[in-house]
Amino acid sequence: MYPIKKVIKRTRYRNVIYDRVLPKHDYLKYWKVVKYWARKKYNLSSADIDMLLFLYTEGLFTRSKYLEYENIFKWDNDRFARLMREGFIHNWVKKNWGEEKKYELTFKARKMCASIYRKLNGEEPISETPQHNPIFKASARYTDKVHAMAIKKFNQESRQRHAPK
């Protein structure tokens, strides 16, 4: 059962009590902020991140499995090769007679996906130092500075929500 919050609305003649059901999970509230951080830190597009998050739980996969999920993405012929070049996907086993090649995410890609999940679950904050987060560099663009403010708010809310009671 979700927690219920009582809200009192004062009208001219009487007070009306409303029950507000608070959601049990709200970790997607800051999904855009976390995704923006991942895009900047790892120099990936949103579609690349979505693809890596899909492949994160696949373990070993074939090119046909990759293409099956890629059908719902914006057209990008070079995505698979680019992800391999940039070290997010690697060839796990060479093609045997009658089999497809098998691929898997590299340690770098698995670490990125795990970090995204930890941030969304509130287990780890997004770094606010320029050495670890390009959004906080002095030479950052206006959009980065706006997202930096959102990251600070995200970290503050995360600390409050997970503070010992």
N, C-alpha and C positions, 0 to 999 in steps of 0.2 A: 504494500500500500504506500502511495506517495504521501509525503508530509502535506498537511493542510495548513494554510495560513489564513487567519481571519482578518478581513479588511473591513474597516468601518467607514462608510461613506455618510458624511453628515449632510443632510438636506435641510431645507427650511423648517420642515415640520417634525421630522423624526430622524433617527439614525438607522441606517440600513446596514445589516451585516452580510457581507459576501464571503463565501469560502473560495479561496484560491488554492488550487492544487499545484504544488511546486514539483517540477520534474525531478525524477530521481537522478538522472544523468544530464549534465550540461557541458560535457567536455568538448562538444563540437561548437560551442559558443565562440571560441577563439581559433577555429580551424583556419580561417583566412590568414590570421596573423602567423600561425605556426607554418602554414604552407609558404607564405611570403619569406619567412626566415629560411626555410629549406631551399627555396628557389635561389635566394641570394648566396647562401653559404656554399651550396654545391653546384651553382651555375647550371640549374636545370629548368625546364619549362614545367608548367602545371601538369601537362599530359605525361611528361617523363616521370614525375613524382607519383601520379596516379598509377602508372604502369608498374613502377617498382613496388608500390604498396600492394598491388595485386599479386605480383610474383613473389613477394616476401614469404608468403605461406605455402607457395607451390613446391618448394624444395627443388628437385630436378625438374626441368621442363624442356619441351622440344620447341622447335621453331613454329610448328603448327599450333601448339598451345598458345604461344605468344601471339601469333597472328589472329587466333580466334578472339582474343580479348581486344586486340588492337583495332578490330573492325569498328568499334564504337568511338574511336578517337578521330581527331582531325587528321587528314591525310598528311603523312610524313614518311616517305620512303626510306629515309636515312636514320630513323630513330634507333632501330636495333643495332646497326653498325656503330652509330655514335655512342650509344650506351656501352658497347664493347670497347671502343677506342678510349673512352673516358674512364674505364675501369669499374663499371657498375655491374656488368655481366661478363662472365667468362665461360669458355668452352670446358665442360667438365669431363666429357669423354668423347673421343673421336668416333666417327661414324663406323659402325661394324656392318658386316654384310646384311642387308635387309633391314637395318635399323636407322632411325634418324639420329642426328647428333643430339647430345644432351647438354644443356646449359644450366647454370645456377647463378644466383646473385653473389657478388664478391663480398668479402668482409666489409669493405667500405659501404656498400649498398645496404647490407643487413644492419650495420651500425647506424646508418642514417635512418632507416625505417624504425628501428627500436627506439632511437632518440625522439622521433616524431610521436610515437605512442606514449613514451614516458612524459613528454611535455603535455600532450593532450590529457593524460591522466593526472597531471599535477604533481608528478613524482620528481620532476626536475625543471628548473627555470630556464628560460632562454637567456643566454649570456648577454650582458649589457656592456661588455668590454670590446673596444675596437679591434683588439688582437684576435678575438674569437668570433666576432660578429661584424661583418662588413657594413651592416646597416648603421652602426654607431660610429663609423669613421668620420673625421672632421670634413672630409671631402664628399660626404654623402649628399645625394640629391634631396629635393624637397619631399618626394614620395617616401624616401627612406626615413626621413626625419619624422614624418607623420606616423609611419609604422613603428618607429622607435618609441614614440609616445604610447602606442597601443601595446607594445611589448612590455613597457614599464607597468602599465595597468594590469596586463595579464599576469606578470610576476607578482604584483602586489595582491591581486585577488587570489592567486594560487597559494601564496604564503598564508593569507588569512584563512582560507578554506581548510588548509592542512596543518594549521597551527595546533599544538596540543591544547586540549581543553581542560 
